[in-house]
Amino acid sequence: MDVGAHLPLTEATYFILLSLAPGPSHGYAIMKDVLMLSQGRVVLSTGTLYGALKRLLELDWIYRTEDPQLDGNDRPRKTYRLTVKGRGALEAEVTRLESLLSVAQKRAVAGRA
């Protein structure tokens, strides 16, 4: 799968995918998890989250299911899961970030000598 055209991921997209890596989650839980994972740097509004989820659905990086548990409006709660493509995109971004970190660490060490 070629995700190169979509890299680098925005921080919001990266943390949403990372939030879904362990398993399915619903919107509010994703928002809270992104806040925690980013150590408060990424605060998703409802509009930003659902806009990003819509884009990720269109890319086939996630899919949506309906949980039998009802949301606050007596509708089935929607949960989101990573697809194989989504996991590949997340892994590609992690690899990209690791490469950047490696270069930075080598340069920082060289600068101390």
C-alpha positions as CSV (number, residue, x, y, z in Angstrom):
1,M,0.0,0.0,0.0
2,D,1.4,3.4,-1.0
3,V,0.6,6.0,1.7
4,G,3.4,8.3,0.7
5,A,1.1,10.8,-0.8
6,H,-0.6,11.2,2.6
7,L,2.6,11.6,4.6
8,P,3.5,13.4,6.8
9,L,0.3,12.9,8.8
10,T,-1.1,15.9,10.7
11,E,-0.8,15.5,14.4
12,A,-4.5,15.1,14.7
13,T,-4.6,12.3,12.2
14,Y,-1.5,10.6,13.7
15,F,-3.0,10.6,17.2
16,I,-6.5,9.5,16.0
17,L,-4.9,6.5,14.3
18,L,-2.7,5.9,17.3
19,S,-5.7,6.0,19.6
20,L,-7.4,3.3,17.5
21,A,-4.3,1.0,17.3
22,P,-5.2,-1.0,20.4
23,G,-8.8,-1.6,19.3
24,P,-12.1,0.0,18.5
25,S,-13.3,3.2,20.2
26,H,-16.1,5.8,19.9
27,G,-15.7,9.5,19.2
28,Y,-15.7,10.9,22.8
29,A,-13.2,8.3,23.9
30,I,-10.9,9.1,20.9
31,M,-11.0,12.8,21.8
32,K,-10.0,12.0,25.4
33,D,-7.3,9.5,24.3
34,V,-5.8,12.0,21.8
35,L,-5.6,14.6,24.5
36,M,-3.8,12.2,26.8
37,L,-1.5,10.7,24.2
38,S,-0.4,14.1,23.0
39,Q,0.1,15.3,26.6
40,G,-2.5,18.1,26.0
41,R,-1.0,19.4,22.8
42,V,-3.8,18.2,20.5
43,V,-7.3,19.2,21.6
44,L,-9.9,18.0,19.1
45,S,-13.1,19.8,18.8
46,T,-16.1,17.7,17.8
47,G,-16.1,19.2,14.3
48,T,-12.4,18.6,13.8
49,L,-12.7,15.0,15.1
50,Y,-15.6,14.0,12.9
51,G,-14.1,15.8,9.9
52,A,-11.0,13.8,10.3
53,L,-12.9,10.6,10.9
54,K,-14.9,11.2,7.7
55,R,-11.6,11.7,5.8
56,L,-10.1,8.5,7.3
57,L,-13.3,6.6,6.3
58,E,-13.0,7.9,2.7
59,L,-9.3,6.8,2.7
60,D,-10.4,3.3,4.0
61,W,-8.0,3.7,6.9
62,I,-10.8,3.2,9.4
63,Y,-14.3,1.7,9.4
64,R,-17.3,2.4,11.5
65,T,-19.6,-0.1,13.2
66,E,-22.6,0.4,15.4
67,D,-22.2,-0.7,19.0
68,P,-25.5,-1.9,20.6
69,Q,-24.8,0.5,23.5
70,L,-26.9,3.6,23.0
71,D,-25.4,7.1,22.9
72,G,-27.0,10.0,24.7
73,N,-29.6,10.4,21.9
74,D,-30.9,6.8,22.1
75,R,-29.1,5.8,18.9
76,P,-26.5,3.0,18.6
77,R,-23.1,4.3,19.5
78,K,-20.7,4.5,16.5
79,T,-17.3,2.9,17.0
80,Y,-14.3,3.2,14.8
81,R,-11.6,0.6,14.0
82,L,-8.4,0.7,12.0
83,T,-8.3,-1.2,8.7
84,V,-5.2,-2.9,7.3
85,K,-4.6,0.3,5.3
86,G,-4.9,2.5,8.4
87,R,-2.5,0.4,10.4
88,G,-0.1,0.6,7.4
89,A,-0.4,4.3,7.3
90,L,0.3,4.6,11.1
91,E,3.3,2.3,10.8
92,A,4.6,4.3,7.8
93,E,4.3,7.5,9.8
94,V,6.1,5.9,12.9
95,T,8.9,4.8,10.6
96,R,9.2,8.3,9.1
97,L,9.3,9.8,12.6
98,E,11.9,7.3,13.8
99,S,14.1,8.2,10.8
100,L,13.8,11.9,11.6
101,L,14.7,11.2,15.2
102,S,17.7,9.2,14.2
103,V,19.1,12.0,12.1
104,A,18.5,14.5,14.8
105,Q,20.2,12.4,17.5
106,K,23.2,11.8,15.3
107,R,23.5,15.5,14.6
108,A,23.1,16.4,18.3
109,V,25.8,13.9,19.3
110,A,28.1,15.3,16.5
111,G,27.5,18.8,17.8
112,R,28.8,17.9,21.3
113,A,32.1,16.6,20.0
